[in-house]
């Protein structure tokens, strides 16, 4: 971990922040929990502690604005108050945890809403930001929760832009390692070659890799798969042993060209920025015409989830600074 942290080492949790639902946060948090110095922050293993941070920011600004300048303990009164509020949230996380040992708590949230406020709310706390191919995220969301392709594609593209603006992308030409307090990890890299990715995370979070049983990774069961389900068809959040044909990558390979075209229109730039290759078709006149008509249809179609924000996302707020 970065030098200069004020909290005791065993009191600093590790946050796993996924680009969106179905991004693999269960998988990564389960991997981290295999480390002898870590434990899932059960029951708040999916805590959403930063999700409404914009409200805390408003509270801090409004409160500090009422203080005469001579009262403020420092020129960073808003950040000081935000950090204290975040400290209270972390204390609550520890107080409610079933594991009362000194192990590091691991908590996950499948959202990057208010990602820019995370370092101000939780100074000195590491956050692993998990990216996944947007097409896989969209397909899994449709299969798991009945989301629409249009809705999920827009949400993924927005979340990817938040990560790009806050953390950076592989296409920036700079390694995200050491970009405190964030470490960017791609789900596909974690699945295909987990050891080097886990070693990156351990270095980043201040964990000893030598204490980790890397052989146990292959025996890790599956939780919450959109295709690996029990007979009743529902999502299974209980650990289930993997079968030989279990493959969580590229479930979008069966997409028709028109679906690829729509995804490329809405999130193709973000897809490429994070190192994923778009699939055709050619972007000619019909490509632009069909997508502009789809955009117009989206704007006039009644939303199932309330008013749509101006940025085109559903149920999400723009990045707070």
Secondary structure, DSSP 4 states (H G I P E B T S, - for coil): --TT--S-GGG--EEEEESSTTSSHHHHHHHHHTSTTEEE-TT-SB--TTTTHHHHHHHHHHHHHTS-TTT-SSTTHHHHHHHHHHHHHHHHHHHH-S--SSSEEEEEES--TTGGGHHHHSTT-EEEEEE--HHHHHHHHHHHH---HHHHHHHHHHHHHHHHHHT--GGGTS--TT-TTEEEEEHHHHHHSHHHHHHHHHHHHT--GGG--GGGGGGPPB-S-SSS--TT-S---S-BPPPTT---S-GGGG--HHHHHHHHHHHHHHHHHTT--------SHHHHHHHHHHHHHHHHSPPTTSPPPTTS-SS--PPP-
